[in-house]
Structures are given as C-alpha cells and as structure tokens.
Amino acid sequence: MKSIKDKRIYVIYTGGTIGMVKTKQGYAPKQGYLLDKIKTIKDFYHNDVPDFAIHEYPQLIDSANIKPEDWITIALDIVTHYDQYDGFVILHGTDTLAYTASSLSFMLKNLKKPVICTGSQIPISELRSDASDNILHSLILAADERICEVCVYFNKQLLRGNRSVKVNASGMDAFSSPNYPALGQVGVDIELNEAYLRQAISGEPTEIEFKTMGVPKIAILSLFPGMDANILNKVLQPPLQGLILKTYGAGNIMNSPEVIHELIEASKRCVIIINCTQCLKGSVKMGAYEAGIGLVNAGVISGLDMTDEAALTKLFYLLSIPGLTQGEIKEALYKDLRGEMTV
C-alpha cells in the first residue's frame, strides 16, 4: 500500500467562489489566482498531504452557469486521467455542486477511487475563508482507498454526493445529507463511517466505465395550494420528456380531477414523472394517503427519498441511454443504482 505522500491526486478547478477575487462588479473568478495562492500555503506540501496536480479550466465559471455539458467535461477529464492518479478533487461553486456530484455518480460506473467535490462559502482571497480547509481535507480524503464513490466534502463532513443538498446560503455548514448518514467527520482525527461507504459490487468490472449524458427536456415543478391545472398542462407539453413533481409530505397532491387528468395524458405521451417530496427529510410513500392515490393511477413513479438533484440527474442519465423503453426507464428508476435512494 502506498504512503499518502506517494499518492497522486488530480484536482479539477472549474471555478466558483473558492477562487474568486473582488472586482468592481462583485466577486469574480481570476485565472491563475487560486494556484498561486495555494503555492504560498505550506500546509499543502506537508508530508501527510498527497502530491497533487491542479488542472484549471480555461473558462472559470460561476456554478450558477453550470450546464449538463460541463458535467460531461468533468467526467471525461476524470476518465482520461483515471489510471495516472489515485484520487480526484473537484473545486466547484457551491450553488450547483450537489447537481454535479449527483451527475458524476451516474456517469462514472464501476468507480473504484475517491472523487471528492468541494468549494467554499468565502473566497480563498478573503480573511476567514473556509477554502483552504476544504481543499486540504479533500486532498487527504481523495487519497483514502476505502472511498470508491463520488462525495461532497464541506465544513468537516464527508457526504455521499448524490445524497447531498445545499441547505445554507450563508453559513459554513452549507451542505447536508438529509436521508443518509455522513460518510465521515473531520475533527482531531479524520474518521470514516465505513459501514455507510459504498462498497464495490461483487462481479463488477474492475475498469471504470463512462456513461455519457445527453440533454433531455426535463422540468421540476413544485406544487402549491390552489395551483391551476393549466400550469401543469403548459409544463407537460412536448417536447418535455420528464418531470420531477414536488409534492406535499409523503407524496400527496390536491384532490383535483383536472390535475390528475393532465398527469394521465402526459404519461400516455411517455413523459416520465417522478414524485419527490417538498420536505427536506423523509420519503415519498404514494398510496399511504388518499391524496396520493391519484398519482399512482396516473403512472407517476415514487422518488422515495431521493434528493431533487439525484432524481433530476438520474433521469438525465436514463433518458440518455440508447434503446431504453419507457418501461425499462421506470424499472431502473425504482432501483438504487449508485446509493442515491433507500429501497
């Protein structure tokens, strides 16, 4: 087994708050700044920190501008360098970090090395920044052979990537994993909760397999009291292929024949509709209440305890696989593919 200093980590720097500097127009990414700053921090070159190489993307972007095409670029970058490095760290803006982590978990099949996504709430250029700590511990975690999945590391916690959500816009505890325990904690010691880490499935190929994504037409719609069925009608019109429907509580919806009619008609047009709860924590249990029976009859699929980010990117992934029928997509949505749901 290699010592940590002998391990090599590939760092992908996409942009985001972590490397921004103040400008007259507000904070903005500055090419080369993050790399130069890290070179001045001696902790990154300590014997207990793995060797690392930073690949700064030529166009640094605010994560609010991330597109599915960028997810593919990041995934391909990992696959291209997979054999040369022991682990991977992705430096990313926090706003859409959970979407990127979720999408990577589906695209990178048979992953056997750590992929740690992180960012910061305060730029590394500013006093009290959390950037250095998040990067440093992500590097150390990316060298740990017990981790073989996509994770989010933030503010002393290691979380499963496709279970993570951003829950705080201004606090340092920006991310949470509402329906799955943390994979690890950083305190005086770095402790992994090994029972919760994703294990390699027996019989899985040892080589990583890249499954690309297309850009299918998908929407997310949150119900609200008194919502007019015409709104749903407009959202469900072609060329829509999939809808994440955010319902109340355990997956309930208003008792409206017009709303149910729109869902039935959309299902007939092969629109895949996933029922996810508006609650941060808990699981959809369609049929537990009368208010959810209509969804079952309309062919809506339970999202169980998936996050919005996981449900969206899972549907992106499945709709991008050539030749899958609507029935096969629905069947796959009920399966736990990468630890994204509790079945």
Buried (B, 14 or more C-beta within 10 A) or exposed (E): EEEBEEBBBBBBBBBBBBBBBEEEEEBBBBEEBBBEBBEEEEEBEEEEBBBBEBEBBEEBBBBEEBEBEBBBEBBEBBBEBBEEBBBBBBBBBBBBBBBBBBBBBBBBBBBBBBBBBBBBBBBBBBEEBBBBBBBBBBBBBBBBEEBBBBBBBBBBBBBBBBBBBBBBEEEBEBBBBBBBEBBBEBEEEBEBEEEBBBEEEEEEEEEBEBEEBBEBEBBBBEBEEEBEBEBBBEBBEEEBBBBBBBBBBBBBBBEBEEBBBBBBEBBEEEBBBBBBBBBEEBBBBBBEBEBBBBBBEBBBBBBBBBBBBBBBBBBBBBBBBEEBEBEEBBEBBEEEBBBBBEE
